[in-house]
């Protein structure tokens, strides 16, 4: 059941507690309503993808309290700082290399070495971030492919029963998503046009924004190559052969493996939300252990299974080296 509350102080405190407990909260920003989860909790972030029926693990924007908080999450070059000083709080999202000690989880970053950050100007969003004391991952609060919501009623129409609480702060004044600029390349790249005009950004930068070098950078992901671990993955495995570790699901491979085989189970109970929450961390664990070959169990192609399989197929694609 979804609770809808007028966004007063008590409701914001309740919403922060919901987020802290791993719940989902929809809230207004100056652009559109966002579907928020604690960005430091992979399980909570996985629920965003599930609620939106999001077809792939695109990176999510992490909303932070201020520039100081952003600098704890990302390595911001001077050009990014110039934009932040000019346009934060506001409808600008900055993508930059993630800081080594940053708290935004890998699932929110889609396993990328970069992180997308925004400081929202809406007083309800600002108060909610302050009450939680952590970054909030929040794409638009609608089912994937549907029109972005600008009222609490729009959110309820799309996500009732899938979100724990909706903070009703009235109509979102912008109605258009934030502009996304990346500082992961030699020159600033416009990943997504939005509520902040290109011309205003270029005036501060003193240079033209460039277009993405690869189509996959849009939306706002980076190259598919960033999803690949060092280990070679063998998908749809029914057994573990000599020299392989196992990436299991529901115990399917572990039950047949020889004693001593290293195995990580995305979800022993077969829960796709849990599997999504563990995916990137487990792929990195294989690399940390120097494992070269991994047998991957069948993942059902339903719900979040579609996104999990998409990332596994990218990670197992033939390499050019």
C-alpha positions in Angstrom: 0.0 0.0 0.0 1.3 3.4 -0.9 1.0 6.3 1.6 0.5 9.8 0.3 1.4 12.6 2.7 1.4 16.4 2.4 5.1 17.4 2.5 5.3 18.9 6.0 8.1 18.5 8.6 6.6 15.3 10.1 6.0 13.7 6.7 9.5 14.5 5.6 10.9 12.9 8.8 8.7 9.8 8.1 10.0 9.7 4.6 13.6 9.9 5.7 13.0 7.0 8.1 11.4 5.0 5.2 14.5 5.6 3.1 16.8 4.6 5.9 14.9 1.3 6.2 15.4 0.6 2.5 12.0 1.8 1.3 11.1 3.9 -1.7 9.8 7.5 -1.5 8.6 9.7 -4.3 9.2 13.4 -3.8 9.0 16.6 -5.8 12.0 18.4 -7.3 12.1 21.6 -9.3 12.2 19.4 -12.5 9.8 16.4 -12.0 8.9 14.0 -9.2 11.7 11.6 -8.3 11.5 8.0 -7.1 14.0 7.9 -4.3 16.0 5.3 -2.4 19.0 5.5 -0.1 21.8 5.6 -2.7 24.2 3.8 -0.3 22.0 0.7 -0.1 22.2 -1.6 -3.2 19.0 -3.5 -2.1 17.0 -0.3 -1.9 18.3 0.8 -5.3 17.4 -2.5 -6.8 13.8 -1.8 -5.8 13.9 1.4 -8.0 14.6 -0.7 -11.1 11.9 -3.2 -10.1 9.3 -0.5 -9.4 10.0 1.3 -12.7 10.2 -1.9 -14.8 13.4 -0.4 -16.0 14.8 -2.5 -18.8 18.5 -2.1 -18.0 20.7 -0.9 -15.2 21.2 2.6 -16.4 23.1 4.7 -13.9 20.9 6.7 -11.6 21.3 10.4 -10.5 22.3 10.7 -6.8 20.8 13.8 -5.2 23.1 15.4 -2.6 22.7 18.3 -0.2 25.4 20.6 -1.5 28.7 21.0 -3.3 30.6 19.8 -0.2 28.6 16.5 -0.3 29.2 16.2 -4.0 33.0 16.5 -3.6 32.9 13.5 -1.2 31.3 11.4 -4.0 33.1 12.6 -7.1 36.5 13.9 -8.3 35.3 17.2 -9.7 37.6 19.1 -12.1 37.7 22.9 -11.9 35.3 23.2 -14.9 32.7 21.1 -13.1 33.2 23.2 -9.9 32.6 26.3 -12.0 29.2 24.9 -13.2 28.3 23.8 -9.7 28.9 27.2 -8.3 26.9 28.8 -11.1 23.9 26.4 -11.2 23.6 24.4 -7.9 21.1 24.1 -6.4 19.3 23.6 -9.7 18.5 21.4 -12.7 22.1 20.4 -13.6 23.4 16.9 -13.2 27.2 16.5 -13.3 28.8 13.2 -14.2 32.4 12.7 -13.0 34.8 10.0 -11.8 33.6 8.5 -8.5 35.7 9.3 -5.5 37.5 6.3 -4.0 35.7 6.8 -0.7 32.3 7.7 -2.2 29.2 6.2 -0.6 26.9 5.9 -3.7 26.6 2.1 -4.3 27.8 0.4 -7.5 24.3 -0.5 -8.5 23.2 3.1 -8.5 26.4 3.8 -10.7 25.5 0.8 -12.9 29.0 -0.6 -12.1 30.7 2.4 -13.8 33.7 4.3 -12.4 31.7 7.5 -12.7 28.8 8.9 -10.6 26.0 11.3 -11.6 25.3 14.0 -9.0 22.7 16.8 -8.6 21.9 19.3 -5.9 18.1 19.9 -6.2 16.7 23.3 -5.5 13.2 22.2 -4.4 12.7 22.8 -0.6 11.1 19.4 -0.1 13.9 17.6 -1.9 16.5 19.6 0.0 14.8 18.9 3.4 14.5 15.2 2.6 18.2 14.9 1.8 19.1 16.7 4.9 16.8 14.5 7.1 18.3 11.3 5.6 21.9 12.6 5.7 22.9 10.5 2.7 22.7 10.8 -1.1 19.3 9.8 -2.6 19.2 7.9 -5.9 16.2 9.1 -7.8 15.2 8.8 -11.4 11.8 10.1 -12.5 8.9 8.5 -10.5 7.2 6.8 -13.4 7.2 3.4 -15.1 10.0 3.1 -17.7 8.8 4.6 -21.0 5.9 6.6 -19.5 5.7 10.3 -19.3 7.6 11.9 -16.4 5.3 12.9 -13.5 4.9 16.5 -12.2 2.3 15.8 -9.5 1.8 13.3 -6.7 -1.3 12.0 -8.5 0.8 11.2 -11.6 3.2 9.2 -9.4 0.3 7.3 -7.8 -1.2 6.6 -11.3 2.0 4.9 -12.3 3.5 3.4 -9.1 0.8 2.9 -6.5 1.6 -0.2 -4.6 5.3 -0.2 -5.8 6.4 2.9 -3.8 6.1 3.1 0.0 5.4 6.8 0.4 4.7 9.8 -1.8 5.5 13.3 -0.5 2.9 15.6 -2.1 4.7 19.0 -2.6 2.4 20.3 -5.3 3.1 20.5 -8.9 6.8 20.3 -9.9 7.5 23.7 -11.4 10.0 22.7 -14.1 8.3 19.7 -15.9 11.5 18.9 -17.7 14.4 16.7 -16.4 17.8 18.0 -15.5 20.5 18.7 -18.1 23.4 16.2 -17.8 27.0 17.1 -18.4 29.9 14.7 -18.2 33.4 15.5 -17.1 34.8 12.0 -17.8 36.3 12.9 -21.1 38.9 15.5 -22.2 36.2 18.0 -22.8 32.8 18.5 -21.2 30.1 16.4 -22.9 26.4 17.1 -23.0 24.8 13.7 -22.3 21.2 14.9 -22.1 19.6 18.3 -22.9 17.2 19.4 -20.1 15.9 22.2 -18.0 19.2 24.1 -18.1 20.0 25.5 -21.5 23.2 24.5 -23.3 24.0 28.2 -23.9 23.9 29.0 -20.2 26.4 26.2 -19.5 28.7 27.1 -22.4 28.8 30.7 -21.2 30.2 29.6 -17.9 32.6 27.1 -19.4 33.8 29.4 -22.1 33.7 26.6 -24.6 31.3 24.5 -26.5 29.9 21.3 -25.1 30.8 18.3 -27.2 28.6 15.4 -28.3 29.1 11.9 -26.9 31.7 9.9 -28.7 29.6 6.7 -28.3 25.9 6.3 -28.5 25.9 4.2 -25.4 27.0 7.3 -23.3 23.4 8.6 -23.6 20.9 7.9 -20.9 23.3 8.6 -19.0 25.5 5.5 -19.2 29.0 5.1 -20.3 30.6 2.5 -22.7 29.5 -1.1 -22.3 33.1 -2.1 -21.9 33.0 -0.6 -18.4 30.6 -3.4 -17.3 33.1 -6.2 -18.1 35.1 -7.9 -15.3 38.5 -9.4 -15.9 37.1 -12.8 -15.5 35.6 -14.5 -18.6 31.9 -15.4 -18.0 30.2 -18.6 -19.4 26.5 -17.9 -19.4 23.6 -20.3 -19.1 25.9 -22.9 -17.4 24.4 -26.1 -16.1 27.5 -27.3 -14.4 30.9 -25.9 -13.2 33.9 -27.4 -15.1 37.4 -27.6 -13.9 39.1 -24.2 -13.5 35.9 -22.3 -13.1 34.2 -20.5 -10.2 30.5 -20.1 -10.1 28.1 -17.2 -10.2 25.0 -18.9 -9.0 21.3 -18.2 -8.7 19.0 -20.1 -6.4 21.7 -22.7 -5.7 21.4 -24.3 -9.2 25.2 -24.6 -9.8 26.4 -25.0 -6.2 24.4 -28.2 -5.7 26.3 -29.8 -8.6 29.8 -28.3 -8.1 32.8 -30.2 -6.7 33.8 -29.5 -3.1 36.1 -26.5 -2.9 34.7 -24.6 -5.9 34.4 -20.9 -5.1 30.8 -19.8 -5.6 28.8 -16.7 -5.1 25.0 -17.0 -5.2 23.3 -13.8 -6.4 20.2 -15.0 -4.5 20.0 -18.4 -2.8 16.2 -17.9 -2.6 15.8 -17.0 -6.3 14.8 -13.4 -5.6 15.7 -11.2 -8.6 15.7 -8.0 -6.5 18.4 -9.5 -4.3 20.2 -10.7 -7.3 20.3 -7.3 -8.8 21.6 -5.8 -5.6 24.5 -8.2 -5.5 25.4 -8.3 -9.2 28.2 -5.7 -9.5 29.7 -6.4 -6.1 30.0 -10.1 -6.9 31.6 -9.5 -10.3 34.2 -7.3 -8.6 34.8 -10.0 -6.0 35.8 -12.5 -8.7 38.3 -9.9 -10.0 39.6 -9.2 -6.5 40.3 -13.0 -6.1 42.1 -13.2 -9.5 39.5 -15.6 -10.8 39.8 -16.1 -14.6 36.7 -18.1 -15.6 33.2 -18.1 -14.1 30.3 -20.3 -14.9 27.0 -18.3 -14.6 23.7 -19.9 -13.8 20.5 -19.3 -15.8 18.8 -16.1 -14.7 15.0 -16.0 -15.6 14.3 -13.4 -18.3 11.5 -11.7 -16.3 11.3 -8.6 -14.1 14.8 -7.5 -13.1 16.1 -10.7 -14.8 16.0 -8.9 -18.1 18.4 -6.2 -16.8 20.6 -8.7 -15.0 21.0 -10.7 -18.2 21.6 -7.6 -20.3 24.6 -6.7 -18.0 25.9 -10.3 -18.0 25.7 -10.5 -21.8 27.7 -7.3 -22.1 30.2 -8.6 -19.5 30.7 -11.8 -21.4 30.9 -10.3 -24.9 34.0 -11.2 -27.0 36.9 -8.8 -26.3 39.1 -7.1 -28.8 42.4 -7.7 -26.9 
